[in-house]
């Protein structure tokens, strides 16, 4: 089945301006993400869906493929859907966040493999074990609960499952109680277009989590578990830490 990796890329961001074009490492941040994603074996097809010609130019300079999309999209899902409409030959679309330069290509393959092996599922994503008590309580850290077959039951910014007697009461159990959602998605094309056209349900609005729209529509989201959790670049401190890790 034909797959396409799409990296939605916005020029402006709230906490770190023009972060995808920062190049203290000698490469723009978007290039690091592109090169990491290119290591996946699920597909050789990858492109950046940009909202500004400056990103298209930056990608073209390092030999990558980028296309300009509408500037008024409210989410990466909508930007991905625009690409899906342009390329109906791709039946699976893989959404890789542009600000995750250290994403492991093996995780992309893991998520894509879930849909390749399960034709009845509409979406796939990943989660990693979460044992940090502070992050369990942190609303910026999205948690996911899934069933014995790996199907997502709910995503939340709250600790789920919610421990009646507090996080500390179950934090040291031998089994993993919490999983942090990894923001990598694989969509079947028809499901993606349906999602982009659907209204936002109350749960999505309350949590500000797009994946809840898919659950509201009755879609199956498969969750693969990975020990890794790529660090996204949200702040200047995040970027400086990334620069340090690259050894530049």
C-alpha positions as CSV (number, residue, x, y, z in Angstrom):
1,X,0.0,0.0,0.0
2,X,1.4,3.4,-1.0
3,X,2.4,5.7,1.9
4,X,3.4,9.3,2.1
5,X,5.2,11.0,4.9
6,X,3.9,14.6,5.3
7,X,5.6,17.2,7.6
8,X,3.2,20.1,8.2
9,X,5.3,23.2,8.7
10,X,4.1,26.6,9.9
11,X,6.5,29.6,9.8
12,X,5.2,31.3,12.9
13,X,4.9,29.7,16.3
14,X,3.7,31.0,19.6
15,X,6.6,30.3,21.9
16,X,9.6,30.3,19.5
17,X,9.4,32.5,16.4
18,X,10.3,31.0,13.1
19,X,11.7,28.0,14.9
20,X,11.7,25.7,11.8
21,X,14.2,28.0,10.1
22,X,16.6,28.3,13.1
23,X,20.1,27.0,12.0
24,X,22.6,27.2,14.8
25,X,23.6,23.6,14.0
26,X,24.4,24.6,10.4
27,X,21.1,23.3,9.2
28,X,17.6,24.6,9.5
29,X,15.5,22.7,12.1
30,X,13.1,21.5,9.4
31,X,16.1,19.8,7.7
32,X,16.9,17.8,10.8
33,X,13.3,16.6,11.0
34,X,13.2,15.8,7.2
35,X,16.4,13.8,7.4
36,X,15.3,11.8,10.4
37,X,12.0,11.0,8.8
38,X,13.7,10.0,5.6
39,X,15.3,7.1,7.5
40,X,11.9,5.3,7.7
41,X,11.6,2.2,5.5
42,X,7.8,2.3,5.2
43,X,8.1,4.7,2.2
44,X,10.5,6.7,0.1
45,X,7.9,9.4,-0.4
46,X,8.2,12.5,1.9
47,X,7.3,16.1,1.6
48,X,6.9,19.2,3.7
49,X,3.5,20.9,3.6
50,X,4.4,24.5,4.3
51,X,2.3,27.6,4.9
52,X,5.0,30.1,3.7
53,X,7.3,30.3,0.7
54,X,10.3,30.8,3.0
55,X,9.9,27.2,4.3
56,X,9.5,25.9,0.8
57,X,12.7,27.7,-0.2
58,X,14.6,26.4,2.8
59,X,13.6,22.8,2.1
60,X,14.5,23.2,-1.6
61,X,17.9,24.4,-0.7
62,X,18.9,21.2,1.0
63,X,17.3,19.1,-1.8
64,X,14.1,18.2,0.0
65,X,10.6,18.3,-1.4
66,X,8.1,20.9,-0.2
67,X,4.8,22.3,-1.3
68,X,3.0,25.4,-0.4
69,X,-0.4,24.9,1.3
70,X,-3.1,27.3,2.4
71,X,-2.0,29.7,5.2
72,X,-5.3,29.7,7.0
73,X,-5.4,26.0,8.1
74,X,-6.2,25.8,11.8
75,X,-4.3,22.5,12.3
76,X,-1.7,20.1,10.9
77,X,-4.6,17.7,10.2
78,X,-6.2,20.2,7.8
79,X,-2.9,20.8,6.1
80,X,-2.4,17.1,5.7
81,X,-5.8,16.7,4.2
82,X,-5.0,19.3,1.6
83,X,-2.0,17.2,0.5
84,X,-4.2,14.1,0.6
85,X,-6.6,15.7,-1.9
86,X,-3.7,16.5,-4.2
87,X,-2.3,13.0,-4.2
88,X,-5.1,10.4,-4.2
89,X,-2.6,7.7,-5.1
90,X,-1.4,7.6,-1.5
91,X,-3.7,5.6,0.7
92,X,-1.7,6.0,4.0
93,X,-0.5,9.4,5.1
94,X,2.0,9.7,7.9
95,X,2.0,13.0,9.9
96,X,5.4,13.8,11.4
97,X,5.7,17.0,13.4
98,X,8.1,19.5,11.9
99,X,9.6,20.4,15.3
100,X,10.7,16.9,16.2
101,X,14.2,16.7,14.7
102,X,15.1,13.6,16.8
103,X,12.2,11.4,15.8
104,X,13.3,7.8,15.4
105,X,12.5,6.5,11.9
106,X,11.8,3.1,13.5
107,X,8.8,4.7,15.3
108,X,7.4,5.9,12.0
109,X,7.7,2.3,10.7
110,X,6.1,1.0,13.8
111,X,3.0,3.2,13.5
112,X,2.7,2.6,9.7
113,X,3.0,-1.1,10.3
114,X,-0.1,-1.1,12.5
115,X,-2.3,0.1,9.7
116,X,-0.7,-2.2,7.2
117,X,-1.4,-5.2,9.4
118,X,-4.9,-4.1,10.5
119,X,-7.0,-3.1,7.5
120,X,-10.1,-2.3,9.6
121,X,-8.4,0.5,11.6
122,X,-8.6,4.0,10.4
123,X,-5.7,5.6,12.3
124,X,-2.5,4.7,14.2
125,X,-0.3,6.5,16.7
126,X,2.2,5.8,19.4
127,X,2.7,6.0,23.2
128,X,5.6,5.6,25.5
129,X,5.6,4.4,29.2
130,X,5.3,7.4,31.6
131,X,6.8,7.1,35.1
132,X,7.6,10.7,35.9
133,X,5.1,11.9,38.6
134,X,5.5,15.5,37.6
135,X,4.7,14.9,33.9
136,X,1.8,12.6,34.8
137,X,0.2,15.7,36.4
138,X,1.3,18.1,33.7
139,X,-1.5,19.1,31.3
140,X,1.0,19.8,28.6
141,X,1.8,16.0,28.6
142,X,-1.0,14.2,26.9
143,X,-1.9,10.7,28.2
144,X,-3.6,7.9,26.5
145,X,-5.4,4.8,27.7
146,X,-5.8,1.8,25.3
147,X,-7.4,-1.6,25.5
148,X,-5.8,-5.1,25.4
149,X,-5.9,-5.0,21.6
150,X,-4.1,-1.7,21.4
151,X,-7.1,0.4,20.5
152,X,-7.2,3.9,22.0
153,X,-10.0,4.4,24.5
154,X,-9.3,8.1,25.4
155,X,-6.7,10.8,25.3
156,X,-6.5,13.5,28.0
157,X,-4.3,16.2,29.5
158,X,-5.4,14.9,32.9
159,X,-3.8,11.8,34.5
160,X,-5.7,8.8,33.0
161,X,-6.4,6.5,34.5
162,X,-7.1,8.8,37.4
163,X,-5.8,7.3,40.7
164,X,-8.4,7.7,43.4
165,X,-5.7,7.9,46.1
166,X,-3.2,10.1,44.2
167,X,-0.4,9.4,41.7
168,X,2.0,8.3,44.5
169,X,-0.3,5.5,45.5
170,X,0.4,3.6,42.3
171,X,3.5,5.3,40.9
172,X,5.9,2.5,42.0
173,X,3.9,-0.4,40.8
174,X,5.8,-2.9,38.6
175,X,3.4,-2.5,35.7
176,X,3.1,0.7,33.7
177,X,0.0,2.6,34.7
178,X,0.4,5.6,32.4
179,X,1.4,6.2,28.8
180,X,2.4,9.4,27.2
181,X,1.0,10.0,23.8
182,X,3.6,10.4,21.0
183,X,2.3,12.9,18.5
184,X,2.9,10.8,15.4
185,X,-0.2,9.8,13.3
186,X,-0.9,7.5,10.4
187,X,-4.2,8.0,8.6
188,X,-6.1,6.1,5.9
189,X,-6.8,8.7,3.3
190,X,-10.6,8.5,3.5
191,X,-10.5,8.8,7.3
192,X,-8.3,11.8,7.1
193,X,-10.6,13.6,4.8
194,X,-13.6,12.7,6.9
195,X,-11.8,14.1,10.0
196,X,-10.9,17.3,8.3
197,X,-14.5,17.9,7.2
198,X,-16.1,17.0,10.6
199,X,-17.2,19.4,13.3
200,X,-15.2,19.6,16.6
201,X,-17.0,17.7,19.3
202,X,-17.2,19.0,22.9
203,X,-14.4,16.7,24.2
204,X,-12.0,18.0,21.6
205,X,-12.8,21.6,22.4
206,X,-12.4,21.0,26.1
207,X,-9.1,19.1,25.9
208,X,-7.8,20.8,22.7
209,X,-6.9,17.4,21.3
210,X,-7.8,16.7,17.7
211,X,-7.6,12.9,18.1
212,X,-10.7,13.0,20.2
213,X,-12.6,13.9,17.1
214,X,-11.7,10.6,15.6
215,X,-12.9,8.7,18.7
216,X,-16.1,10.8,18.6
217,X,-16.7,9.6,15.0
218,X,-16.2,6.0,16.1
219,X,-12.9,5.5,14.4
220,X,-10.4,3.0,15.6
221,X,-7.0,4.4,16.6
222,X,-4.4,1.8,17.1
223,X,-1.6,2.6,19.6
224,X,1.9,1.2,19.3
225,X,4.1,1.3,22.4
226,X,7.7,2.5,22.0
227,X,10.3,3.1,24.7
228,X,11.3,6.4,23.0
229,X,9.7,9.8,23.1
230,X,11.2,12.3,20.8
231,X,11.5,15.8,22.3
232,X,9.7,18.5,20.4
233,X,11.2,22.0,20.1
234,X,8.7,24.4,21.7
235,X,11.0,27.0,23.4
236,X,14.4,28.6,23.1
237,X,15.6,26.3,25.9
238,X,14.4,23.3,24.0
239,X,16.3,24.4,20.9
240,X,19.5,25.2,22.8
241,X,19.4,21.8,24.4
242,X,19.0,20.2,21.0
243,X,21.9,22.2,19.6
244,X,24.0,20.9,22.5
245,X,23.1,17.3,21.8
246,X,24.1,17.6,18.2
247,X,27.6,18.6,19.3
248,X,27.7,22.0,17.5
